């Protein structure tokens, strides 16, 4: 007779998360993008408002757990942005989530987590792992816009993206234009000042 331990270990499939959904979750719940935007006082939407129908495939999580998962995923983008190896942060996310690969009947790789795993962290980690494997970590980064540090994933052909979206890009262009206009005005003022001094010197020389 086999012993009964009174406990059944179960596994569940890890939902597939698209990179756009990773970015929505990370930029909304991770503390550092909020701090950069000075939005700490604003409330947080629930997971369903951020991920849509996908949210219902994850177990309920506290707001603190969402912050922690998003912040761990954000570290991958930060390391990529600063030129550091993303492997430590990504491996730490995988280790915390504990996903296990399985080969499906159609030959596709499926991911599962047990009772001791974290489906949300697993979905984040697997999406990032797939992206880095397919496109490289250098296509992940952080926005260089004014008061913004949102994560982004660059799928453009050139791979030279620096901003999270059109809003930050336009703000950068406006700020650059104003800076050039101010510098031009300052140069014109200095030129006029120098010309006035030269004129005064000439007049003083003629007087004596």
C-alpha positions as CSV (number, residue, x, y, z in Angstrom):
1,X,0.0,0.0,0.0
2,X,1.4,3.4,-1.0
3,X,1.6,6.1,1.6
4,X,-0.7,9.0,1.4
5,X,1.0,12.4,2.0
6,X,-2.3,14.3,1.9
7,X,-0.9,16.7,-0.7
8,X,-1.2,16.7,-4.5
9,X,1.4,18.7,-6.5
10,X,-0.2,20.3,-9.4
11,X,1.1,22.2,-12.4
12,X,-0.5,24.9,-14.6
13,X,0.4,26.2,-18.0
14,X,2.2,29.6,-18.2
15,X,0.1,32.0,-20.3
16,X,1.8,33.5,-23.3
17,X,2.5,37.2,-22.9
18,X,3.3,39.5,-25.8
19,X,6.1,42.1,-25.5
20,X,3.5,44.9,-25.6
21,X,1.9,43.4,-22.6
22,X,5.2,43.1,-20.8
23,X,5.9,46.8,-21.4
24,X,2.4,47.8,-20.3
25,X,2.8,45.9,-17.0
26,X,6.4,46.9,-16.3
27,X,5.8,50.6,-17.0
28,X,2.7,50.7,-15.0
29,X,3.7,48.8,-11.9
30,X,7.5,49.1,-11.6
31,X,8.4,51.9,-9.1
32,X,11.3,53.3,-11.0
33,X,9.5,54.5,-14.2
34,X,6.9,56.1,-11.9
35,X,9.6,57.9,-9.9
36,X,11.1,59.3,-13.1
37,X,7.7,60.6,-14.2
38,X,7.0,61.9,-10.6
39,X,3.8,59.9,-10.7
40,X,4.1,58.1,-7.4
41,X,1.0,59.7,-6.0
42,X,-1.2,58.4,-8.8
43,X,-3.3,55.3,-8.2
44,X,-2.7,52.0,-9.9
45,X,-5.2,50.3,-12.3
46,X,-6.0,46.7,-11.7
47,X,-4.3,44.0,-13.7
48,X,-7.3,43.5,-16.0
49,X,-7.2,47.2,-17.1
50,X,-3.5,46.7,-18.0
51,X,-3.5,43.3,-19.6
52,X,-7.1,42.9,-20.7
53,X,-8.4,39.3,-20.9
54,X,-4.9,37.9,-20.3
55,X,-5.2,39.0,-16.6
56,X,-7.8,36.4,-15.9
57,X,-5.4,33.6,-16.7
58,X,-3.1,34.6,-13.7
59,X,-3.9,33.9,-10.0
60,X,-4.9,37.0,-8.0
61,X,-1.8,39.0,-6.9
62,X,-1.5,41.8,-4.4
63,X,-0.4,45.2,-5.5
64,X,2.9,44.7,-3.8
65,X,3.5,41.4,-5.7
66,X,2.8,43.2,-9.0
67,X,5.3,45.9,-8.1
68,X,7.9,43.4,-7.2
69,X,7.4,41.3,-10.4
70,X,7.4,44.4,-12.6
71,X,10.5,45.8,-10.9
72,X,12.4,42.6,-11.4
73,X,11.5,42.6,-15.1
74,X,12.4,46.3,-15.3
75,X,16.0,45.4,-14.2
76,X,16.4,43.5,-17.5
77,X,15.6,46.6,-19.5
78,X,17.9,48.7,-17.3
79,X,20.8,46.4,-17.7
80,X,20.3,46.3,-21.4
81,X,20.1,50.1,-21.5
82,X,23.3,50.6,-19.6
83,X,25.2,48.0,-21.6
84,X,25.4,45.4,-18.8
85,X,24.8,41.7,-19.3
86,X,21.1,41.0,-18.9
87,X,21.7,37.3,-18.0
88,X,21.9,37.8,-14.2
89,X,18.6,39.7,-14.0
90,X,16.8,37.5,-16.4
91,X,18.1,34.3,-14.8
92,X,17.0,35.7,-11.4
93,X,13.5,36.3,-12.8
94,X,13.4,32.7,-14.1
95,X,14.7,31.3,-10.9
96,X,12.0,33.1,-8.9
97,X,9.2,32.0,-11.3
98,X,10.4,28.4,-11.7
99,X,8.9,27.6,-15.1
100,X,9.5,24.1,-16.6
101,X,9.6,23.5,-20.3
102,X,7.5,20.7,-21.8
103,X,7.3,19.4,-25.3
104,X,3.7,19.5,-26.6
105,X,2.2,16.8,-28.9
106,X,2.6,19.1,-31.8
107,X,6.3,19.6,-31.1
108,X,5.9,23.1,-29.7
109,X,7.6,24.0,-26.4
110,X,5.1,24.6,-23.5
111,X,5.9,26.1,-20.2
112,X,4.4,25.1,-16.8
113,X,4.8,26.1,-13.2
114,X,4.1,24.1,-10.1
115,X,2.5,25.1,-6.9
116,X,5.8,26.7,-5.8
117,X,6.1,28.8,-9.0
118,X,4.8,32.2,-10.1
119,X,2.9,32.2,-13.3
120,X,3.1,36.0,-13.8
121,X,6.8,36.2,-13.3
122,X,7.2,33.1,-15.5
123,X,5.2,34.8,-18.3
124,X,7.4,38.0,-18.0
125,X,10.6,36.0,-17.9
126,X,9.7,33.8,-20.9
127,X,8.6,36.7,-23.0
128,X,11.9,38.5,-22.3
129,X,13.9,35.3,-22.8
130,X,12.3,34.8,-26.2
131,X,12.9,38.4,-27.2
132,X,16.6,38.3,-26.2
133,X,17.1,35.0,-27.9
134,X,15.4,36.2,-31.2
135,X,16.5,39.8,-31.4
136,X,19.2,40.5,-28.8
137,X,19.3,42.4,-25.6
138,X,20.5,45.5,-27.4
139,X,16.9,45.9,-28.7
140,X,15.7,46.5,-25.1
141,X,16.1,49.9,-23.5
142,X,14.8,52.8,-21.4
143,X,13.3,56.0,-22.7
144,X,15.7,59.0,-22.7
145,X,12.9,61.5,-22.8
146,X,12.3,64.3,-20.3
147,X,11.0,62.9,-17.0
148,X,10.6,59.4,-18.4
149,X,12.4,56.1,-17.9
150,X,9.8,53.8,-19.4
151,X,11.0,50.5,-20.8
152,X,10.7,49.9,-24.5
153,X,11.5,47.1,-27.0
154,X,12.9,48.2,-30.4
155,X,11.5,46.3,-33.3
156,X,12.5,48.8,-35.9
157,X,14.8,48.0,-38.8
158,X,17.5,50.5,-37.8
159,X,17.5,49.5,-34.1
160,X,18.3,53.1,-33.0
161,X,15.3,53.8,-30.9
162,X,15.8,56.1,-27.9
163,X,12.3,57.0,-26.8
164,X,9.3,55.0,-25.6
165,X,6.9,56.7,-28.0
166,X,5.9,59.7,-30.1
167,X,5.1,61.9,-27.0
168,X,8.6,61.7,-25.6
169,X,10.2,62.0,-29.0
170,X,8.2,65.2,-29.7
171,X,9.0,66.6,-26.3
172,X,12.7,66.0,-27.1
173,X,12.4,67.8,-30.4
174,X,10.6,70.8,-28.9
175,X,13.2,71.0,-26.1
176,X,16.0,70.8,-28.6
177,X,14.5,73.5,-30.7
178,X,14.0,75.8,-27.7
179,X,17.6,75.2,-26.6
180,X,19.0,76.0,-30.1
181,X,16.8,79.2,-30.2
182,X,18.1,80.3,-26.8
183,X,21.7,79.6,-27.8
184,X,21.2,81.6,-31.0
185,X,19.7,84.5,-29.1
186,X,22.5,84.4,-26.6
187,X,25.1,84.4,-29.4
188,X,23.3,87.3,-31.1
189,X,23.3,89.3,-27.9
190,X,27.0,88.6,-27.3
191,X,27.8,89.7,-30.9
192,X,25.9,92.9,-30.5
193,X,27.6,93.5,-27.2
194,X,31.0,93.0,-28.7
195,X,30.2,95.3,-31.6
196,X,29.0,98.0,-29.2
197,X,32.2,97.8,-27.3
198,X,34.3,98.1,-30.5
199,X,32.2,101.1,-31.5
200,X,32.8,102.7,-28.1
201,X,36.6,102.1,-28.4
202,X,36.6,103.7,-31.9
203,X,34.7,106.7,-30.7
204,X,37.1,107.0,-27.7
205,X,40.1,106.9,-30.0
206,X,38.7,109.5,-32.3
207,X,38.0,111.8,-29.3
208,X,41.6,111.7,-28.2
